[in-house]
Amino acid sequence: MTLKTELTLLIEKSELTLNETQIDLLIQYVELLNKWNKAYNLTSVRNTSDMLVKHIMDSLMVGKELKGQSFIDVGTGPGLPGIPLAILYPERNFVLLDSLGKRITFLRQVVFQLKLKNVTPVLSRVEKYQPEALFDGVLSRAFASLEDMVNWCQHLIADETGRFYALKGQFPREEIEQLPEHIKFVDSSEIIVPNLQGERHVIELKKIII
């Protein structure tokens, strides 16, 4: 079975709607990731079929929870969830931030080869990055805790309208209880990723003015 057939079948198990061009772009991305991974060690997932489930579908299923037009994917690694989401939503803009040069080199190649006009890879530590304009949302599945995420990233979003979107496995009850008092828990959505074992949650947080 081809990767394209595998991905098409996975998408059919979800509520997602992608056109032929978007599916082709996602496959090109997986092929690039697989190729570069051999030298750059960008992900511990080595099998391309597993990448479709654990990387592509896992990222795409987050999309319905996002509000706004501009997002920053902090600690993006090889571009997850940013690249799949940028392909799914070409009308939205994504900055992909990482502090490791080889990852940003890879992402620049992805953007070039896939001709992605709505993706900007940035090499920087998050605490040193000062955006020209604040983002509607901060995305991440890289942070160990919600507290770390909001502490490192709170300068990236607007006080009233900005949102943090943390990708988690099980519902992080203890982490939510330990959030700083200026951060409010907004919502939690369980996402069902076709063929993926285990729980997945998107945790939405916002800043409150004290």
C-alpha positions as CSV (number, residue, x, y, z in Angstrom):
1,M,0.0,0.0,0.0
2,T,1.3,3.4,-0.9
3,L,1.8,6.2,1.7
4,K,-0.9,8.2,-0.2
5,T,-3.4,5.4,0.1
6,E,-2.5,4.9,3.8
7,L,-3.0,8.6,4.5
8,T,-6.2,8.8,2.5
9,L,-7.7,5.9,4.5
10,L,-6.7,7.5,7.8
11,I,-8.3,10.8,6.8
12,E,-11.5,8.9,5.9
13,K,-11.6,7.6,9.5
14,S,-11.7,11.2,10.7
15,E,-13.9,14.3,10.2
16,L,-11.2,16.0,8.2
17,T,-11.6,17.2,4.6
18,L,-8.4,17.5,2.6
19,N,-8.0,17.9,-1.2
20,E,-5.6,16.0,-3.4
21,T,-3.0,18.8,-3.3
22,Q,-3.0,18.8,0.5
23,I,-2.6,15.1,0.7
24,D,0.3,15.2,-1.8
25,L,2.0,17.9,0.3
26,L,1.7,15.9,3.5
27,I,3.2,12.9,1.8
28,Q,6.1,15.0,0.4
29,Y,6.7,16.2,3.9
30,V,6.8,12.7,5.4
31,E,9.2,11.6,2.6
32,L,11.5,14.5,3.4
33,L,11.3,13.8,7.1
34,N,12.2,10.2,6.5
35,K,15.1,11.1,4.3
36,W,16.6,13.8,6.5
37,N,16.0,11.7,9.7
38,K,18.6,9.2,8.7
39,A,21.3,11.9,9.0
40,Y,19.8,14.5,11.3
41,N,17.9,12.3,13.8
42,L,14.9,14.6,13.8
43,T,12.4,12.1,15.2
44,S,12.5,8.8,17.1
45,V,9.7,7.5,14.8
46,R,11.5,5.7,12.0
47,N,8.7,4.1,10.1
48,T,6.8,6.2,7.6
49,S,3.5,4.5,8.3
50,D,3.9,5.3,11.9
51,M,4.8,8.9,11.0
52,L,1.4,9.2,9.2
53,V,-0.4,8.3,12.5
54,K,1.9,9.7,15.2
55,H,2.9,12.9,13.4
56,I,0.6,13.8,10.6
57,M,-2.8,12.7,11.9
58,D,-1.9,13.6,15.5
59,S,-1.1,17.2,14.3
60,L,-4.1,17.6,12.0
61,M,-6.7,16.6,14.6
62,V,-5.7,19.6,16.7
63,G,-6.8,22.0,14.0
64,K,-10.5,22.2,14.9
65,E,-9.6,23.6,18.3
66,L,-7.6,26.6,17.1
67,K,-9.1,30.1,17.0
68,G,-7.5,32.9,15.1
69,Q,-5.2,33.4,12.1
70,S,-1.6,33.6,13.4
71,F,0.1,30.9,15.4
72,I,3.6,30.1,16.7
73,D,4.6,26.5,17.2
74,V,7.2,26.6,20.0
75,G,9.7,23.8,20.2
76,T,8.5,22.7,16.8
77,G,11.2,20.0,16.3
78,P,10.8,18.8,12.7
79,G,7.7,21.0,12.3
80,L,5.1,19.3,14.4
81,P,2.2,20.2,14.6
82,G,3.0,23.3,12.6
83,I,3.7,21.9,9.1
84,P,0.6,19.6,8.9
85,L,-1.6,22.4,10.2
86,A,-0.1,24.9,7.8
87,I,-1.0,22.5,4.9
88,L,-4.5,22.0,6.3
89,Y,-5.1,25.8,6.7
90,P,-3.3,27.7,3.9
91,E,-5.1,30.9,4.9
92,R,-3.5,30.9,8.4
93,N,0.1,31.9,9.2
94,F,2.5,29.8,11.3
95,V,5.9,30.6,12.8
96,L,7.9,27.5,13.7
97,L,10.3,28.2,16.5
98,D,13.2,26.0,17.5
99,S,16.6,26.5,19.1
100,L,18.3,23.7,17.2
101,G,19.9,24.7,13.9
102,K,19.6,21.4,12.1
103,R,15.8,21.4,12.7
104,I,15.4,24.9,11.2
105,T,17.7,23.9,8.3
106,F,15.3,21.0,7.6
107,L,12.2,23.2,7.9
108,R,13.6,25.8,5.5
109,Q,14.1,23.0,3.0
110,V,10.5,21.8,3.6
111,V,9.1,25.3,3.1
112,F,11.2,25.7,-0.1
113,Q,10.3,22.4,-1.7
114,L,6.6,22.4,-0.7
115,K,6.3,26.1,-1.6
116,L,4.6,26.9,1.7
117,K,3.8,30.6,1.7
118,N,2.3,30.6,5.2
119,V,5.2,29.1,7.2
120,T,8.2,31.0,8.7
121,P,10.9,28.9,10.4
122,V,12.8,30.8,13.1
123,L,16.0,29.8,14.9
124,S,15.8,31.2,18.5
125,R,15.3,30.3,22.1
126,V,11.7,31.1,23.0
127,E,12.6,33.6,25.8
128,K,14.7,35.6,23.4
129,Y,12.3,35.7,20.5
130,Q,10.4,39.0,20.2
131,P,7.7,38.9,17.5
132,E,6.8,41.9,15.4
133,A,3.2,41.3,16.2
134,L,1.6,39.2,18.9
135,F,0.1,35.8,17.9
136,D,-3.5,34.6,18.3
137,G,-2.2,31.3,19.6
138,V,0.9,29.5,21.0
139,L,1.0,25.8,20.0
140,S,3.3,23.2,21.6
141,R,3.7,19.6,22.4
142,A,7.3,20.1,23.5
143,F,7.0,21.5,27.0
144,A,7.2,19.2,30.0
145,S,4.6,21.1,31.9
146,L,1.8,23.7,31.4
147,E,3.5,26.0,33.9
148,D,6.7,26.0,31.8
149,M,4.8,26.7,28.6
150,V,3.0,29.7,30.0
151,N,6.0,31.1,31.8
152,W,8.3,30.8,28.7
153,C,5.6,31.9,26.1
154,Q,3.4,34.5,27.7
155,H,5.1,37.4,25.9
156,L,4.0,35.9,22.6
157,I,0.3,36.4,22.8
158,A,-2.2,39.3,23.5
159,D,-3.6,39.5,27.0
160,E,-7.3,39.3,26.2
161,T,-7.5,37.3,23.0
162,G,-4.4,35.1,22.8
163,R,-4.6,31.4,23.7
164,F,-2.1,28.7,24.7
165,Y,-2.8,25.3,23.1
166,A,-0.9,22.5,24.8
167,L,-0.9,19.1,23.2
168,K,-1.0,16.4,25.9
169,G,-1.6,12.7,26.4
170,Q,-3.7,12.1,29.4
171,F,-5.7,15.0,31.0
172,P,-3.1,16.9,33.1
173,R,-5.2,17.6,36.2
174,E,-2.2,18.3,38.5
175,E,-0.5,20.6,36.0
176,I,-3.7,22.6,35.7
177,E,-4.0,22.9,39.4
178,Q,-0.4,24.3,39.6
179,L,-0.9,27.0,37.0
180,P,0.0,30.6,38.0
181,E,-2.9,32.7,39.2
182,H,-2.8,35.0,36.1
183,I,-3.4,32.0,33.8
184,K,-6.9,30.6,33.4
185,F,-7.9,27.2,32.2
186,V,-10.4,27.7,29.3
187,D,-11.1,24.2,27.9
188,S,-9.9,20.7,27.3
189,S,-10.8,18.7,24.2
190,E,-10.1,15.0,23.8
191,I,-9.0,14.3,20.2
192,I,-9.4,11.0,18.6
193,V,-6.5,10.2,16.3
194,P,-7.2,7.3,13.9
195,N,-5.1,4.2,14.6
196,L,-3.3,5.8,17.6
197,Q,-3.3,4.1,20.9
198,G,-3.7,6.2,24.1
199,E,-5.4,9.4,25.0
200,R,-4.7,12.8,23.4
201,H,-5.9,16.1,24.8
202,V,-5.7,19.8,23.7
203,I,-5.5,22.1,26.7
204,E,-6.6,25.7,26.0
205,L,-5.4,28.4,28.4
206,K,-5.5,32.2,28.5
207,K,-4.0,35.1,30.4
208,I,-6.1,37.1,32.8
209,I,-5.4,40.6,33.9
210,I,-5.1,40.8,37.7
